[in-house]
Amino acid sequence: MDAVARELEDRLRDLMRVVRMVKQRPHPVPSGLIGILAQIDRVGENPTGCHAKELATSAGLDPSTVSRAVAALVANGLVERRADPADGRASILVVTGRGRAALADARDWYDRLLGRALADWTLEEVEALTGSLGRLTTDIEGALGSTLEAAR
């Protein structure tokens, strides 16, 4: 299993390198923020939006990192803070119309990129990869969680 594990590590490093290359491409929304914008859109799908703490938890990021990203998104008019109707002391994050348009543009760009990259793949191959990546992500999160628990 050691040789197979090493090969997997190498392929994961290759994938992370390609992801960094994708992030360096110019986009209307800086690549470091597009993920947070998409997370706000996903987490805040209900009409009331989402809280920054909820966003940090769902994104697996430190609250200070989320705070800086949200500040940049607000400054660029892509997200707005609104008073939480359930708790006036708190604010919720809501993607603006401009933010939705920027997110749609980014998704279109990624769709075109993946369309070119996967042009020779069968639907079954894409589905298998999608399932395997989902399982790998879940299992790594579980392994990280058990590692953190063991360290305590």
Backbone as CSV, one residue per row, in Angstrom:
resi,resn,N_x,N_y,N_z,CA_x,CA_y,CA_z,C_x,C_y,C_z
1,MET,0.819,-1.205,0.000,0.000,0.000,0.000,0.865,1.273,0.000
2,ASP,2.108,1.165,0.493,2.965,2.343,0.560,3.198,2.968,-0.811
3,ALA,3.463,2.150,-1.825,3.703,2.681,-3.170,2.437,3.323,-3.723
4,VAL,1.308,2.703,-3.466,0.029,3.250,-3.936,-0.270,4.557,-3.210
5,ALA,-0.013,4.590,-1.907,-0.232,5.813,-1.125,0.674,6.936,-1.619
6,ARG,1.927,6.613,-1.931,2.859,7.637,-2.437,2.373,8.177,-3.785
7,GLU,1.883,7.277,-4.642,1.362,7.703,-5.943,0.151,8.621,-5.752
8,LEU,-0.715,8.273,-4.812,-1.877,9.128,-4.528,-1.422,10.489,-4.010
9,GLU,-0.457,10.504,-3.114,0.077,11.779,-2.612,0.603,12.629,-3.766
10,ASP,1.330,11.988,-4.683,1.864,12.729,-5.834,0.743,13.298,-6.694
11,ARG,-0.292,12.511,-6.944,-1.415,12.992,-7.764,-2.171,14.110,-7.047
12,LEU,-2.303,14.028,-5.732,-2.961,15.101,-4.980,-2.131,16.377,-5.038
13,ARG,-0.806,16.252,-4.941,0.062,17.438,-5.081,-0.083,18.037,-6.473
14,ASP,-0.152,17.160,-7.492,-0.362,17.645,-8.859,-1.683,18.404,-8.959
15,LEU,-2.720,17.853,-8.349,-4.031,18.502,-8.378,-3.981,19.860,-7.674
16,MET,-3.322,19.922,-6.535,-3.217,21.200,-5.820,-2.427,22.224,-6.635
17,ARG,-1.398,21.771,-7.364,-0.636,22.668,-8.240,-1.540,23.238,-9.325
18,VAL,-2.356,22.381,-9.933,-3.272,22.838,-10.980,-4.310,23.802,-10.395
19,VAL,-4.789,23.518,-9.197,-5.747,24.420,-8.546,-5.092,25.778,-8.328
20,ARG,-3.832,25.804,-7.898,-3.123,27.090,-7.737,-3.016,27.810,-9.076
21,MET,-2.764,27.059,-10.154,-2.685,27.671,-11.481,-4.028,28.294,-11.869
22,VAL,-5.105,27.590,-11.580,-6.450,28.107,-11.882,-6.695,29.380,-11.079
23,LYS,-6.294,29.374,-9.815,-6.510,30.539,-8.959,-5.730,31.760,-9.419
24,GLN,-4.645,31.547,-10.145,-3.831,32.672,-10.609,-4.399,33.317,-11.864
25,ARG,-5.398,32.700,-12.476,-6.027,33.272,-13.670,-6.869,34.474,-13.259
26,PRO,-6.896,35.501,-14.093,-7.711,36.674,-13.740,-9.202,36.351,-13.792
27,HIS,-9.910,36.777,-12.770,-11.358,36.607,-12.669,-11.948,37.934,-12.200
28,PRO,-13.236,38.140,-12.449,-13.872,39.358,-11.933,-13.823,39.430,-10.400
29,VAL,-13.873,38.269,-9.763,-13.768,38.200,-8.308,-12.447,37.492,-8.011
30,PRO,-11.589,38.066,-7.160,-10.341,37.382,-6.849,-10.597,35.939,-6.410
31,SER,-9.757,35.022,-6.901,-9.995,33.599,-6.676,-10.077,33.233,-5.201
32,GLY,-9.343,33.922,-4.365,-9.415,33.644,-2.938,-10.764,33.995,-2.335
33,LEU,-11.495,34.861,-3.025,-12.799,35.287,-2.515,-13.963,34.542,-3.159
34,ILE,-13.740,33.973,-4.338,-14.848,33.325,-5.032,-15.376,32.143,-4.228
35,GLY,-14.478,31.431,-3.562,-14.906,30.299,-2.733,-15.773,30.756,-1.569
36,ILE,-15.389,31.857,-0.937,-16.178,32.392,0.185,-17.518,32.910,-0.331
37,LEU,-17.502,33.584,-1.470,-18.743,34.074,-2.058,-19.680,32.908,-2.364
38,ALA,-19.150,31.843,-2.938,-19.965,30.657,-3.236,-20.487,30.028,-1.951
39,GLN,-19.658,30.008,-0.906,-20.086,29.457,0.390,-21.220,30.283,0.978
40,ILE,-21.109,31.609,0.917,-22.185,32.476,1.431,-23.459,32.204,0.645
41,ASP,-23.313,32.051,-0.653,-24.472,31.767,-1.499,-25.110,30.441,-1.110
42,ARG,-24.275,29.420,-0.859,-24.786,28.093,-0.487,-25.381,28.083,0.911
43,VAL,-24.616,28.598,1.874,-25.065,28.590,3.271,-26.253,29.525,3.443
44,GLY,-26.224,30.630,2.714,-27.269,31.629,2.864,-28.412,31.471,1.876
45,GLU,-28.641,30.246,1.390,-29.700,30.055,0.404,-31.081,30.413,0.940
46,ASN,-31.231,30.309,2.261,-32.533,30.743,2.775,-32.561,32.264,2.727
47,PRO,-33.739,32.835,2.641,-33.836,34.290,2.435,-33.227,35.128,3.561
48,THR,-32.945,34.502,4.702,-32.414,35.287,5.808,-30.901,35.407,5.780
49,GLY,-30.208,34.740,4.844,-28.756,34.845,4.764,-28.066,33.943,5.763
50,CYS,-26.809,34.242,6.057,-26.053,33.421,7.008,-25.177,34.307,7.883
51,HIS,-24.763,33.774,9.009,-23.863,34.471,9.926,-22.423,34.123,9.574
52,ALA,-21.506,35.017,9.894,-20.081,34.787,9.610,-19.578,33.547,10.345
53,LYS,-20.050,33.330,11.559,-19.620,32.154,12.334,-20.054,30.870,11.625
54,GLU,-21.278,30.864,11.147,-21.808,29.718,10.403,-20.978,29.503,9.137
55,LEU,-20.609,30.584,8.476,-19.797,30.523,7.266,-18.419,29.940,7.574
56,ALA,-17.787,30.393,8.640,-16.464,29.886,9.022,-16.525,28.386,9.285
57,THR,-17.561,27.949,9.970,-17.718,26.524,10.265,-17.909,25.720,8.989
58,SER,-18.809,26.165,8.124,-19.091,25.402,6.903,-17.912,25.414,5.934
59,ALA,-17.119,26.489,5.934,-15.972,26.593,5.035,-14.723,25.953,5.631
60,GLY,-14.761,25.645,6.925,-13.592,25.076,7.574,-12.460,26.074,7.702
61,LEU,-12.825,27.350,7.892,-11.822,28.408,7.969,-11.856,29.090,9.331
62,ASP,-10.743,29.711,9.661,-10.648,30.492,10.886,-11.568,31.706,10.760
63,PRO,-12.274,32.085,11.834,-13.162,33.249,11.762,-12.468,34.533,11.315
64,SER,-11.192,34.724,11.667,-10.502,35.952,11.246,-10.283,35.957,9.728
65,THR,-10.032,34.797,9.143,-9.874,34.686,7.696,-11.191,35.020,7.011
66,VAL,-12.276,34.482,7.539,-13.602,34.754,6.983,-13.935,36.231,7.128
67,SER,-13.599,36.805,8.260,-13.887,38.226,8.490,-13.194,39.107,7.451
68,ARG,-11.932,38.833,7.169,-11.200,39.613,6.158,-11.804,39.421,4.770
69,ALA,-12.145,38.180,4.436,-12.733,37.899,3.120,-14.084,38.584,2.983
70,VAL,-14.900,38.517,4.010,-16.222,39.154,3.975,-16.064,40.664,3.832
71,ALA,-15.114,41.250,4.548,-14.879,42.695,4.440,-14.543,43.075,2.994
72,ALA,-13.716,42.265,2.336,-13.352,42.542,0.937,-14.572,42.375,0.023
73,LEU,-15.376,41.349,0.272,-16.583,41.144,-0.542,-17.572,42.287,-0.358
74,VAL,-17.718,42.766,0.864,-18.610,43.897,1.141,-18.069,45.146,0.456
75,ALA,-16.755,45.377,0.572,-16.142,46.556,-0.037,-16.317,46.564,-1.556
76,ASN,-16.372,45.385,-2.168,-16.553,45.277,-3.615,-18.020,45.194,-4.025
77,GLY,-18.931,45.337,-3.054,-20.359,45.335,-3.368,-20.917,43.974,-3.751
78,LEU,-20.213,42.893,-3.389,-20.652,41.547,-3.754,-21.485,40.898,-2.664
79,VAL,-21.326,41.379,-1.437,-22.051,40.873,-0.271,-22.458,42.073,0.555
80,GLU,-23.584,41.963,1.212,-23.956,43.018,2.160,-24.271,42.400,3.507
81,ARG,-24.027,43.218,4.522,-24.388,42.826,5.893,-25.748,43.432,6.193
82,ARG,-26.610,42.612,6.756,-27.931,43.095,7.174,-28.139,42.737,8.638
83,ALA,-28.945,43.540,9.296,-29.278,43.226,10.683,-30.050,41.918,10.721
84,ASP,-29.688,41.075,11.662,-30.386,39.800,11.836,-31.736,40.084,12.482
85,PRO,-32.842,39.736,11.807,-34.155,40.018,12.381,-34.401,39.285,13.701
86,ALA,-33.706,38.159,13.904,-33.893,37.398,15.144,-33.017,37.918,16.275
87,ASP,-31.938,38.631,15.937,-31.008,39.137,16.937,-30.388,40.421,16.392
88,GLY,-30.919,41.548,16.774,-30.487,42.839,16.267,-29.021,43.145,16.486
89,ARG,-28.379,42.445,17.428,-26.953,42.683,17.688,-26.074,42.012,16.636
90,ALA,-26.618,41.013,15.980,-25.846,40.244,14.997,-26.188,40.704,13.586
91,SER,-25.302,40.376,12.655,-25.605,40.674,11.263,-25.541,39.385,10.453
92,ILE,-26.263,39.403,9.351,-26.258,38.269,8.438,-25.625,38.716,7.125
93,LEU,-25.110,37.761,6.392,-24.453,38.036,5.117,-25.369,37.590,3.995
94,VAL,-25.536,38.461,3.010,-26.398,38.178,1.876,-25.649,38.557,0.604
95,VAL,-25.658,37.656,-0.377,-25.022,37.939,-1.663,-25.892,38.957,-2.396
96,THR,-25.269,40.000,-2.919,-25.990,41.044,-3.651,-26.231,40.583,-5.098
97,GLY,-27.013,41.356,-5.830,-27.225,41.070,-7.245,-25.909,41.079,-8.003
98,ARG,-25.057,42.040,-7.686,-23.730,42.112,-8.317,-22.906,40.873,-7.973
99,GLY,-23.025,40.422,-6.729,-22.316,39.218,-6.297,-22.821,37.981,-7.022
100,ARG,-24.141,37.888,-7.196,-24.719,36.743,-7.927,-24.250,36.743,-9.385
101,ALA,-24.174,37.917,-9.988,-23.708,38.011,-11.374,-22.235,37.596,-11.463
102,ALA,-21.411,38.051,-10.520,-19.995,37.688,-10.514,-19.825,36.192,-10.287
103,LEU,-20.648,35.642,-9.405,-20.601,34.209,-9.139,-21.024,33.416,-10.373
104,ALA,-22.045,33.881,-11.061,-22.491,33.215,-12.296,-21.399,33.267,-13.356
105,ASP,-20.716,34.412,-13.488,-19.614,34.530,-14.447,-18.487,33.556,-14.100
106,ALA,-18.153,33.479,-12.821,-17.083,32.570,-12.387,-17.483,31.121,-12.641
107,ARG,-18.722,30.792,-12.335,-19.190,29.413,-12.572,-19.174,29.087,-14.059
108,ASP,-19.558,30.028,-14.892,-19.505,29.812,-16.343,-18.069,29.554,-16.790
109,TRP,-17.127,30.337,-16.262,-15.720,30.163,-16.614,-15.243,28.763,-16.213
110,TYR,-15.553,28.358,-14.963,-15.164,27.024,-14.497,-15.848,25.934,-15.317
111,ASP,-17.115,26.132,-15.666,-17.832,25.150,-16.493,-17.143,24.973,-17.845
112,ARG,-16.746,26.089,-18.463,-16.055,26.014,-19.760,-14.701,25.301,-19.615
113,LEU,-13.973,25.631,-18.549,-12.686,24.994,-18.298,-12.856,23.487,-18.111
114,LEU,-13.771,23.103,-17.247,-14.002,21.674,-17.017,-14.548,20.996,-18.267
115,GLY,-15.371,21.705,-19.021,-15.887,21.149,-20.276,-14.755,20.798,-21.237
116,ARG,-13.769,21.700,-21.335,-12.608,21.420,-22.197,-11.760,20.287,-21.620
117,ALA,-11.538,20.325,-20.309,-10.681,19.322,-19.673,-11.295,17.922,-19.722
118,LEU,-12.615,17.846,-19.625,-13.295,16.545,-19.556,-13.970,16.152,-20.865
119,ALA,-13.614,16.828,-21.939,-14.279,16.591,-23.233,-14.190,15.131,-23.681
120,ASP,-13.104,14.460,-23.363,-12.934,13.070,-23.789,-13.352,12.050,-22.738
121,TRP,-13.912,12.520,-21.638,-14.342,11.625,-20.559,-15.783,11.195,-20.816
122,THR,-16.105,9.984,-20.388,-17.498,9.542,-20.450,-18.227,10.072,-19.219
123,LEU,-19.537,10.082,-19.289,-20.341,10.497,-18.141,-20.043,9.603,-16.942
124,GLU,-19.867,8.328,-17.181,-19.576,7.386,-16.093,-18.238,7.712,-15.422
125,GLU,-17.238,8.109,-16.217,-15.937,8.479,-15.648,-16.055,9.735,-14.791
126,VAL,-16.816,10.708,-15.254,-17.013,11.944,-14.492,-17.759,11.637,-13.197
127,GLU,-18.795,10.817,-13.284,-19.557,10.444,-12.085,-18.687,9.676,-11.097
128,ALA,-17.842,8.771,-11.605,-16.958,8.001,-10.725,-15.959,8.928,-10.025
129,LEU,-15.378,9.861,-10.772,-14.449,10.813,-10.171,-15.150,11.667,-9.120
130,THR,-16.330,12.153,-9.458,-17.086,12.991,-8.526,-17.373,12.231,-7.229
131,GLY,-17.823,11.007,-7.359,-18.095,10.188,-6.168,-16.842,9.908,-5.365
132,SER,-15.751,9.585,-6.061,-14.494,9.282,-5.368,-13.932,10.511,-4.663
133,LEU,-14.003,11.664,-5.309,-13.529,12.895,-4.659,-14.371,13.231,-3.436
134,GLY,-15.675,13.053,-3.549,-16.555,13.290,-2.404,-16.215,12.375,-1.245
135,ARG,-16.018,11.105,-1.554,-15.667,10.136,-0.501,-14.314,10.470,0.105
136,LEU,-13.322,10.791,-0.745,-11.994,11.130,-0.252,-12.053,12.340,0.678
137,THR,-12.787,13.364,0.266,-12.922,14.572,1.088,-13.538,14.238,2.449
138,THR,-14.616,13.483,2.425,-15.293,13.098,3.671,-14.365,12.277,4.567
139,ASP,-13.662,11.334,3.977,-12.782,10.471,4.765,-11.571,11.233,5.319
140,ILE,-11.026,12.169,4.544,-9.915,12.979,5.064,-10.408,13.867,6.204
141,GLU,-11.595,14.457,6.047,-12.152,15.261,7.141,-12.324,14.417,8.394
142,GLY,-12.810,13.189,8.226,-12.965,12.274,9.364,-11.634,11.925,9.997
143,ALA,-10.630,11.657,9.154,-9.302,11.323,9.675,-8.684,12.518,10.412
144,LEU,-8.883,13.702,9.871,-8.385,14.904,10.555,-9.074,15.076,11.894
145,GLY,-10.384,14.853,11.916,-11.137,14.973,13.164,-10.653,13.984,14.206
146,SER,-10.410,12.740,13.808,-9.946,11.736,14.778,-8.517,12.034,15.204
147,THR,-7.701,12.609,14.324,-6.343,12.998,14.682,-6.371,14.121,15.711
148,LEU,-7.265,15.087,15.506,-7.395,16.195,16.458,-7.884,15.687,17.812
149,GLU,-8.840,14.756,17.792,-9.373,14.194,19.040,-8.285,13.449,19.790
150,ALA,-7.458,12.679,19.070,-6.390,11.917,19.691,-5.332,12.827,20.320
151,ALA,-5.156,14.002,19.730,-4.145,14.950,20.226,-4.596,15.646,21.497
152,ARG,-5.880,15.628,21.768,-6.398,16.346,22.957,-6.193,15.592,24.212
